[in-house]
Amino acid sequence: MRRALAGLMALLVIALVGFGGDLGNWSNDGTTSYSSAIVVQNVSDTAATVQITYQTPCDPTTPDYEVTVPPGTTQTVNVNEAFPGPWASSAVVSSDVPIVATSNIVWSDPSGGTQWAAHAGATPGLSQTWYLAEGSTYGGFQSYIAIQNPNDGPAQIDITYMTPGGTHAGPSVTVSPISQTEVNMADTLPDWSSISAVVTSDVPVVAQLSTYWNAGSSTASTMGTTMPSDMWYFAEGSTTQSSEFETWFLLQNPGPTAATVDVTYIANGSQTVGPTLDVPAMTHTVFNAADTLPDQAHFSAIVTSDIPIVAIQSNRWKAPHGHGYASTVGQPATANDWFFPSARPNPGASTSIAVQNVGTTSANVNIIYSTGSGAIDGSSLALDPFTRDSISLPESVDGSTSFSVTVTADQPILATQGSYWETGSGVHQSLYFGVVQSSTTWYVPITPHPPSLIMQNSTSDDPGTVSDRDGDGVPDNEDFCPDFPGSAATNGC
């Protein structure tokens, strides 16, 4: 499996993927294509000089990318221009003024349009400990941990898995300097329905979890969190029976003592008491929102605990003609400003911003759109205390389907972006919280892809023959760096 994943990465990666604008497509066999971009939103009042440093062992001559982003605008950087072939890479985005940056994954099929678009994300900080609260290797799910090491020296990584029944020792791996690697959860825990993880390192790194479902036709990438909390907020959920929509919550307790957790839902302008759960030390638990709120179209949730935990939300859409899947880690605090650098993963999607007011004072909420030419005022709404609402986003702003969104409020709130669309393969969803802070540095880890999407990278007329075009003894469909000789120990790099 690990060798197969290496080939998969060689074929599919640059998982700094985006949408909208003039994005290039790279196709392995003419049936699938991947659009790759990093999106930069300048939320300051001065122009930003942004430097993107790609981190890959494959090609040390790959140039860095520099772009000037005027104040109040958004720029999309096409990663495929730097990497015209199948490269494995992470990136560091740096700026001379605070900005917001993100990355996304878009997989398009010419016969069915955008199959999925996942918010791969970015983070402004490194940490020696990362908590990843959701994963599964059962029932068509495939989960991978991506680890980015932007340091000049190697990183020694230890992974501990947590299940409802207790802990399991995961692998120890070494991540080379200025590089990245990925770990398949199934290598340690095959056919496990629910897994969380703690990633520890001897130097600060970045960790991210990607989960795929239904033969890879749906995916979600979730950045880990570095700090458990006794309060977690979720602004969007649904248990609508007509579309077979499910919303699950996973609670990870990495502490040495048991946690008592209370859940409160906000729906239809009122609060509903949810379950109270006991989560033993070093375990996690999962519950279905439909047990309390059956057939509820939209709701938000508040998760409180007597000790710090980690909470994540998983949405699953089991329509008769296909499956959809998305997940997001909760937010531990409210804020007045929320930034969404990439506002539309698919121009044909139905996209909205869900806002949640958990305060005792009404909040006035405003939307500001940011395009390549400047900021444009959008819609607004008044949000009563302890209520939720949503704002639909337009198909385009100022003639462009590529734009960013800033949500501002006069009282602290929560804001989540959700997108839904249908293709020939089924229904698809993207769900993530906005960013509450700007930074001069953003780290973009690699995001792996499912084994079900391995393509034959063959230049032979015999479809059973796999080429080795760099002659290093590692077949191209297992080679992270198929155009540069390497070794099997480093996945061909």
KAQUILIN-V327013 format. One record per pair of residues at least 12 apart in sequence whose ideal C-beta (glycine too) atoms are under 7 Angstrom apart, sorted by the first residue. I is the first residue (numbers start at 1). GAP is how many residues later the second one is. Records with the same first field share a line. If there is no record, write none. Layout:
BEGIN
I=GAP, GAP
END
This chain:
BEGIN
1=183, 185, 186, 450
2=182, 185
3=475
4=447, 450
5=177, 179, 443, 446
6=472, 474, 485
7=447, 468, 470, 471, 472
8=441, 443, 445, 446
9=79, 173, 439, 471
10=76, 78, 466, 467, 468, 469, 470, 472, 482
11=17, 75, 443, 444, 446, 466
12=22, 74, 437, 441
13=73, 74, 75, 433, 436
14=22, 65, 69, 73, 75
15=90, 105, 431, 432
16=20, 21, 22, 63, 75, 87, 428
17=17, 18, 19, 20, 86, 87, 88, 89, 103
18=17, 18, 19, 20, 21, 58, 85, 86, 88, 324
19=16, 85, 87, 98, 323, 325, 326, 327
20=56, 324, 327, 381, 382
21=55, 381
23=12, 14, 55
24=54, 56, 57
26=54
28=427, 429
29=426
31=78
32=75, 77
33=75
34=72, 73
35=71, 73
36=42, 43, 44
37=39, 40, 41, 42
38=14, 39, 41, 53, 55, 63, 65, 406
39=35, 37, 62, 63, 302, 303
40=29, 34, 35, 37, 53, 59, 61, 301
41=33, 58, 59, 298, 300, 329, 363
42=27, 28, 29, 30, 31, 57
43=55, 56, 57, 296, 363, 395
44=27, 53, 54
45=26
46=25, 51
47=21, 22, 23, 24
48=21, 47, 48, 49, 51
49=17, 19, 46, 47
50=16, 17, 19, 43, 45, 49
51=13, 15, 43
52=12, 13, 25, 39, 41
53=38, 39
54=28, 35, 37
55=34, 35, 36, 37, 95, 123, 124, 125
56=31, 32, 33
57=119, 122, 433, 436
58=29, 30, 422, 423, 426, 435
59=425
62=20, 21
63=19
65=12, 17
69=30
72=298, 302, 303
73=297, 298, 299, 300, 301
74=267, 296, 297, 298, 329, 330
75=297
76=326
85=398
86=396
88=358, 392
89=357
90=58, 90, 354, 355, 356
91=353
92=58, 349, 351
93=29, 349, 351
94=346, 347
95=345
97=343
98=340, 341, 342
99=339
100=239, 241, 335, 338
101=21, 240, 341
102=17, 19, 20, 239, 240
103=17, 18, 19, 341
104=13, 14, 15, 16, 238, 241
105=12, 13, 15, 114, 116, 342
106=239
111=313
112=311, 312, 313
113=235, 310
114=232, 307, 309
115=102, 308, 310, 313
116=101, 102, 103, 312
117=228, 229, 313
118=101, 102, 103, 312
119=102, 223, 311, 313
120=101, 327
121=100, 102
122=320, 321, 322
123=83, 100, 319, 320
124=313, 315, 317, 318
126=78, 79, 80, 317
127=77, 99
128=72, 73, 75, 76
129=69, 71, 97
130=69, 77, 94, 96
131=67, 93, 94, 97, 121, 123, 179
132=13, 64, 65, 67, 75, 77, 92
133=63, 117, 119, 151, 177, 178, 179, 196
134=62, 75, 77, 88, 116, 178, 180, 193
135=50, 60, 61, 62, 74, 76
136=56, 57, 58, 59, 75
137=48, 49, 52, 53, 54, 55, 58
138=53, 54, 55
139=54
140=73, 74, 75
141=70, 72
142=44, 69, 70, 308, 309
143=42, 52, 66, 68
144=38, 39, 40, 41, 66, 304
145=14, 37, 38, 40, 52, 54, 62, 64
146=34, 36, 62, 64, 299, 300, 301, 302
147=28, 33, 34, 52, 58, 60
148=32, 57, 58, 295, 297, 298
149=26, 27, 28, 30, 31, 56
150=28, 293
151=26, 52
152=25, 26
153=24, 50
154=20, 21, 22, 23
155=20, 46, 47, 48, 50
156=18, 45, 46
157=15, 16, 18, 42, 44
158=14, 42
159=12, 24, 38, 40
160=37, 38
161=27, 28, 34, 36
162=34, 90, 120, 121, 122
163=29, 31, 32, 120
164=30, 119, 120, 121
165=118
166=116, 117
167=115
168=20, 21
170=18, 27
171=12, 16, 17
175=30
180=265, 266
182=264, 266
194=56, 90, 92
196=54, 56, 88
198=56
199=25
206=237, 239
207=17
208=13, 14, 15, 16, 237, 239
209=13, 15
210=237, 238
211=116
212=238
213=110, 112
214=109
215=237
216=234, 236, 237
217=105, 106, 208, 209
218=105, 106, 107, 210
219=106
220=105, 106, 107
221=226
222=90, 105, 106, 107
225=85, 104
228=26, 80, 81, 82
229=79, 103
230=74, 75, 76, 77, 78
231=73, 101
232=71, 79, 98, 99, 100
233=69, 97, 98, 101, 123, 125, 181
234=66, 67, 79, 96
235=65, 119, 120, 121, 153, 179, 180, 181
236=62, 64, 118, 180, 182, 195
237=52, 62, 63, 64, 76
238=58, 59, 60
239=50, 51, 54, 55, 56, 57
240=55, 57
241=54
243=74, 76
244=73, 74, 75
245=72
246=42, 44, 69, 70, 72
247=42, 66, 68
248=38, 39, 40, 66
249=38, 40, 54, 62, 64
250=34, 36, 62, 64
251=26, 28, 33, 34, 58, 60
252=32, 57, 58
253=26, 27, 28, 29, 30, 31, 56
254=28, 56
255=26, 52, 53
256=25
257=24, 50
258=20, 21, 22, 23
259=20, 46, 47, 48, 50
260=16, 18, 45, 46
261=15, 16, 18, 42, 44, 48
262=14, 42
263=12, 38, 40
264=37, 38
265=27, 28, 34, 36
266=33, 34, 90, 120, 121, 122
267=26, 29, 31, 32
269=118
271=115
272=20, 21
274=18
275=12, 16, 17
279=30
298=90, 92
300=56, 88
302=56
303=27
311=19
312=15, 16, 17, 18
313=14, 15, 17
314=13
315=12, 114, 116
317=110, 112
319=107, 108
321=105
322=103, 104, 105
323=103
324=102, 103, 104, 105
325=104
326=103, 104, 105
328=103, 104, 105
331=83, 102
334=24, 78, 79, 80
335=77, 101
336=72, 73, 76
337=69, 71, 99
338=69, 77, 96, 98
339=67, 95, 96
340=64, 65, 77, 94
341=63
343=50, 60, 61, 62, 74
344=49, 57, 75
345=74, 85
346=73, 75
347=48, 54
348=73
349=70, 71, 72
350=69, 70, 71
351=42, 66, 68
352=38, 39, 40, 41, 66
353=37, 38, 40, 52, 54, 62, 64
354=34, 36, 62, 64
355=28, 33, 34, 52, 58, 59, 60
356=32, 57, 58
357=26, 27, 28, 29, 30, 54, 56
358=28, 56
359=26, 52, 53
360=25
361=24, 50
362=20, 21, 22, 23
363=20, 46, 47, 48, 50
364=16, 18, 45, 46
365=15, 16, 18, 42, 44, 48
366=14, 42
367=12, 13, 24, 38, 40
368=38, 40
369=28, 34, 36
370=33, 34, 36
371=26, 27, 29, 32
372=28
373=25
376=21, 22
379=12
383=30
393=12
407=27
415=19
416=15, 16, 17
417=15, 17
418=13
454=23
456=21
457=19, 20, 25
469=13, 14
470=12, 13, 14, 15
471=14
472=13, 14, 15, 20
473=15
474=12, 14, 18
478=14
479=12, 13
480=12, 13
481=12
END
